[in-house]
C-alpha cells in the first residue's frame, strides 16, 4: 500500500468514527435573537452602551457647536466621532457575546450537550431533535 492509500484509509476511518461517534451526541439549540431581546443582562449592557453613545454624541456636538472650522478639520472631527462610536459598539457587542458564551458553556456542561448551534425561529437549522436551551440562557443572564 502506498502512502496516499494509507492516508485515504485513515481519513475514511476517522471520518466514519466522527460520524457514528462512540455514542449519541447531544445537540443544543439557542435562539440568540430571543436571548438578545429578553435577557436582562443583555438589556443592561445595551443601556450602558447607549449611555456611552449619548455621551460621545454630546461631546461631538460640543466640539462642533458654533465653531467655524476648515473642512479638513471638520472631516477629521467627524471621522474621530465615527471611530469612537464604532469602538463603543464593538466593545459592548463583545461584552454581550462573551457573557452569552459563558452561560451557554455552563448550560452545555450541566446538560451534557456536545454541540450548541444558533437556531433562530426565522432561519432554523434544526427542526427536530435538538435540546432548546434558549430559556435557560435567558434565565442565567440575569
Secondary structure as the mmCIF struct_conf table of DSSP 4:
data_model
#
loop_
_struct_conf.conf_type_id
_struct_conf.id
_struct_conf.beg_label_comp_id
_struct_conf.beg_label_asym_id
_struct_conf.beg_label_seq_id
_struct_conf.end_label_comp_id
_struct_conf.end_label_asym_id
_struct_conf.end_label_seq_id
HELX_RH_AL_P HELX_RH_AL_P1 UNK A 3 UNK A 20
BEND BEND1 UNK A 22 UNK A 23
HELX_LH_PP_P HELX_LH_PP_P1 UNK A 24 UNK A 26
STRN STRN1 UNK A 27 UNK A 30
HELX_RH_AL_P HELX_RH_AL_P2 UNK A 32 UNK A 38
HELX_RH_AL_P HELX_RH_AL_P3 UNK A 40 UNK A 64
TURN_TY1_P TURN_TY1_P1 UNK A 65 UNK A 66
HELX_RH_AL_P HELX_RH_AL_P4 UNK A 71 UNK A 110
TURN_TY1_P TURN_TY1_P2 UNK A 111 UNK A 112
BEND BEND2 UNK A 114 UNK A 114
STRN STRN2 UNK A 115 UNK A 118
BEND BEND3 UNK A 121 UNK A 121
TURN_TY1_P TURN_TY1_P3 UNK A 122 UNK A 123
BEND BEND4 UNK A 125 UNK A 125
BEND BEND5 UNK A 127 UNK A 129
STRN STRN3 UNK A 131 UNK A 132
HELX_RH_AL_P HELX_RH_AL_P5 UNK A 134 UNK A 140
#
